Each structure stands twice: as structure tokens, then as C-alpha cells.
Amino acid sequence: MSKILIRGAKVLGGEAQDVLIDGETIEAVGNGLSAEGAQVIEADGQVLLPGLVDLHTHLREPGREDSETVLTGTKAAARGGWTAVHAMANTFPVADTAGVVEQVWRLGRESGYCDVQPVGAVTVGLEGKQLAELGAMHDSAAGVMVFSDDGKCVDDAVMMRRALEYVKAFDGVVAQHAQEPRLTEGAQMNEGTVSAELGLGGWPAVAEESVIARDVLLAEHVGSRVHICHLSTAGSVEIVRWAKSRGIDVTAEVTPHHLLLTDELVRTYNPVYKVNPPLRTEKDVMALREALADGTIDIVATDHAPHPREDKDCEWAAAAMGMVGLETALSVVQQTMVDTGLLDWAGVAERMSANPAKIGRLDGHGRPVSAGEPANLTLVDPAYRGAVDPAGFASRSRNTPYEGRELPGRVTHTFLRGRATVIDGKLA
Amino acid sequence: MMRHLISAADLSRDDAVLILDTAEEMARVADRPIKKLPALRGRTVVNLFFEDSTRTRISFEAAEKRLSADVINFAAKGSSVSKGESLKDTAQTLEAMGVDAVVIRHGASGAPYNLATSGWIDAAVINAGDGTHQHPTQALLDAFTMRRRLIGPDAGLGQDLGGKRITVVGDVLHSRVARSNVDLLHTLGAEVTLVAPPTLVPVGVESWPCEVSYSLDQVLAKSDAVMMLRVQRERMNAAFFPTEREYARRYGLDSDRMAKMPEHAIVMHPGPMVRGMEITAEVADSERCTAIEQVANGVHTRMAVLYLLLGGNEPAGSPAARTEESK
């Protein structure tokens, strides 16, 4: 493979430097590196980050190829600056056997746009009744380290305890979708003043918080690590903060949309804003931003959830829950965290690359931008401003809540092990 | 006037008073030997009912026919909807047949709003009840009934309900009637108190322009009208209250409680009543109960709404015409 010289890039937002890629590896980082024999990319003050790692992506294949495939999803990921994504298990069939996770893993390798690390289901069929063969999924070619029934909560306390204990044998982690099912029967949106007015079934914050509280205590009791998916409330932040202060091995994620959008948008009854967990209030949004800044929340994960048009072009109650997010995540994080001064680019790199790779025990990703490291890199132009146009998405689905909204920043180049997957904002 | 009627909260005080005044005019038509006006001749209105509701559907149908509109009734049951057709396709199919207005009843909160705003159709949309959100024509007919009874058919013209004390009792959580009434009555200057067991009051009610009480007995003496909402028996299976009898004891309206109301105060019910649950037969059948009157007023009010929304020809010398000119 040939050499590539990225000239004048602000590495992690610092001083402009040159970065020389040779083959799959970063050869050198410094000033005035020789361009001899190398293809030159003029970064011109753009910010260079380690390739982003998403711990929470729905690629929909197998089963719902009408909304996304591994190929279209990884193209979308590359455009968003991601070099690795964790594919959630709620496919059809469910990724609860070695066979299915290996299929997804193989499709990811074939796509070539982004590494795909399958997530295994915790329980057979996501039904919460019987533990899936977690060990077989871990031992498979896919090497599963993260297990989740995401979309459904592992609500049975004994089942959760056993799963937390069992995966310790191979250093795995259970990622919990915290949603007490009885408290959320018929739930359509955040329970509060807006739901009272709109007459939509309320989704109380306590349905999330009570499960998180239980699970951090379970993790403490059995000495396991636990990961909490998509925190959405100020109360959840308080519980995780308390758990960490107590030394409990808990990590937590927040989605870009929960950092920006509130339940006020539901007043439009536009199902593009229907998502699980639901959009919360301004107070929650501010608490989540603060928690992401101070490290209480470890990572940003997209919960990219593609749906075909007909599942959103309908009345609210009939609509599917979820939003696409891979291609807008970094822009939303820039707007909510960087441009607000809450986080610098090094902080972004930590929360969108290093930390998720660490939680997923993913080798070769989330590494520093320095000589000898794998050349998984993302070049972003933070000065860019533009309205989101879903027509330009690589994702097969268009269910973005940001259509027409002006967001800052644009991924211009993505490199996966030295090979450009995105050049000048376009798929290579 | 606006183009659609989706929520009682969208009505200004003047809009609402205009509708009530026009309804008064329509009521006079009902007293004539020939109860029909030519106002909507040549216009087509579809009653698009995704939920069973014989009462509301018949009320709209009567209103439409008295205004000489061509009426199409569409019930979702047994139609293409039960075979999985989307709301969008159903609406577009109907509009392709040349419909000027869609009266929609739907189990999903916001469905009429979607119809009016998604660009699926051009027709005027009238909400005949959506989920647990809104039922604006019910609130209008209730306000019309209150104004007639508490102020008078003639004396009430041009008036709102300023200073009237209205108590709404029952399953507020699941009630689009309660939401619509709170919005409209507040707009009309009335003071509203909701009474219900705490389990049947929505979280977030504190932002509504009304008071909330858990004790019916404490508010009866201060009520000009007491509106009883239907309480579905199946609610007790979801632990909203222990038993039917306990509900009736604490929140039902019986003769003893009615006696605590001021002389002039009325008892209202949007129907269908569950006798023995929220209201005893003695109260339901008493002179003070306006349930049947509300049904008649429903036709007048819906005529007024259709007439004003579809902009039919003005009946000569109507107060509606005068009010519109003066606006």
C-alpha cells in the first residue's frame, strides 16, 4: 500500500502537524515531514481524530435489509468518521448464536468500509428467559465481547445477575437497555408536562433510573463490570455518578440526540422524533452534557436505528422508535460539546474512540495518533456549516431528526488501516 | 376562522364565542318545520372513523345533512384499514374522490394533526376525538350548554363564561374530553377544577390552566357546573382504583352530593353514562342533568363548526355574519 501524507492537521485539535501513513500504520507524526512518494492531503487546519468507534449501532442485517444492510450501514459509518461499529443483536434472526454473529462479522469484513464487531444477545431471542450461548459467541470468529438485549431490557434481576457473572470468564460486558417494562407499557414519550398535554402515553424517567440503580448494585455485588446504554435522564446521571464514586465498575453512554433534542419536539407529532429512550427535557439534556464533560458518562454512542419510510410516515402511535445517527453524530457532538466549550477535541477523541474501544475490548481501535499505531483516522472540518440533507446519506434509511437543521462540522476523510474510506466527504 | 379544528387550545376567545353564537343561530333552525340550510350544498364531507363511536358519528352526520352537505361515512372496521392500509393511503384515497372536509376519529393521539400538517391531503380536517388528546367539538358543545343554562340563549350571545366555576370529575388521565374542556373553558374565562383519584390525574397536570382536587365533596358547593366523565370499568384491573364501589363512593355523583351543589348548578355528562359508577340513575334522570340536551347541542355546535370552517354562504341576518363583519 502506498504512502499518504496528511499535511497541517490539528491532531486532537492541537498544533498543526503532518501525519505520514505507510501501509496500515502511522509512520510518523511531526512537522515538515517529507511528501516523497506519498499522496498528499492538505488538511489545512482541520482536526485529526482517531477513527471513531460506535458501541451501539443497528445494522439490521440479517432480517431487515429494507432499512439497512451491513454494507449500507458501514458506508454510513465511514461517512460519519467511524472506523468500527458494534452491531446490535436485535436482528431477525436474533444474534444469539455463534452462527449469526459470525455471519454479521463476515459481512462486515466483506464491506471494507468499517470494522463490524457483533454484539451478542444476552438471552435467547431477546426474550429474557434463557441465557444465550455467550461463551460460544465469544469463542467464535466474531470474538464477541459485548452482550446486550438492546431494544429490550434484561428486566429479570436473577437473569441480569447471572449474565453479569458469566461473562467475567472472558472479560465480556453486559450492556443494559434500562427500561422497566411494566412502567413503560403503552409508553410513547417522556412522561411530563408535554405528554400530559399531548395525550401520549408517558415514559417515566424512573423506569430507566430504577433499572440502572438495581444493575449497578448487582455489578457491585458480583464484582462485574456493567455498561449502561443510552442514558437519557438527569436522575440516571446521578445514579451513575454515585456508583462510580463508590468504585463500581460501571460505564455509560449517551446518544447525540439526547444531547441536543427535547420532548418539546413531540408537539409536532412527527414520528421522526419517536425514539427509545424518549427525548427528555431541557434539564435532562443539560445534565447529560455536563456528565459527558466530567466523565460520568464515558462515551457517545449513536444508537443508529434505521427504519423504512413507511414506519415513520404515519400516526405517532403506529410509528417505529429510532433515529439514524451515524452520519450526523460528530456534528451534533461538536455543536453540543465542543462549540459550547464543554469538551475539547481530545475529549471528543476519548469519548468517541478510546473509551468505546476500551469498553468493547476492541484491539486496533481507539489508539493514540502517534507513530506505530494503526492508521484508523478521521479528519474533520469544524469550520463547516451546512443544513442536513438526508438525500446525501449513505444509509438506506432517512429517519433523521435533523433534516434541514444547520449543524457544524463535516468529516472530510476517514482512513481504515491506512486505506481511505472517505475522501473529500465522499465515499472512496 | 382557521382552516382546521384540531385542538380546543387553538381557538381564541373570539373564535370560540363566534362558534357558540353561530351554534345558537343553528339551534333556531332546528326549531323550524324544515330544519335544513343550503349552506354546504355541493360540498362533500367524509366522516372517517377509525374508532367505534356511534354517537359522535351520528351527531356529525346530522349536522352535515342539515347543512345540505354530501356525506360519506367511512368506518375502519371491515375496510381496507383492517387489512393494513396506512392512514396516509386511506386519507389520500378519500381525497382523490373529491372531499372538502374530513371529520376524523382516531385512536392515536395526534392523528388529525398529522392529517392536517403532513401535506398528505388538502381538505379541511375536523378532529372528532383523537386518542387521549383532544375532542374539541365536545368542549364546544359543553361550553354552549353551559352558556345556555347558566346565562341564557339570548343573554349569552357574544358572551364568554367569565367567572363560571366548572368542576370536571373522573378519569382525567385517559380523557380527551377533559383536556379539551380545560383548554376551552380557560380561554372562555371560566375557572376549572379537576377532581379525580390521584392515579387518574396525569403527571404534568401542574402546567394546565386549572386546579386539581382529590375531594369531590370539597368542591361541589363552589361549582356552577359539575361535569362527570365516564370511567371505564377495566381501569380497575390496571390498579387505578380498587373497586367500582370504592370509586362510586368517593367520586360518584349521587343525590346527596347533588344537594350540596348551588341551586342553579347543572350536572353534565358527555355520555355514554355508566349509571351506578360515576353517576346514579336519580342524578342522571334529574332536571339538573343536561346529558340529553348536550346531545342536541352537539348537532347545533357541529353545524356551526362545519359552517364556519367550510365558509358556506351566510344565512341572512345571522349574528354570525354580524360578528364576522365586526372582527
Interface residues (C-beta under 8 A of the other chain):
Chain A: Q188 E191 G192 T193 V194 S195 A196 E197 L198 G199 L200 G202 P204 T268 Y269 E310 D313 C314 E315 W316 A317 A318
Chain B: S86 L87 K88 H106 G107 A108 S109 G110 A111 Y113 N114 T117 S118 D130 G131 T132 H133 Q134 R176 R179 P202 V203 G204 V205 E206 S207 W208
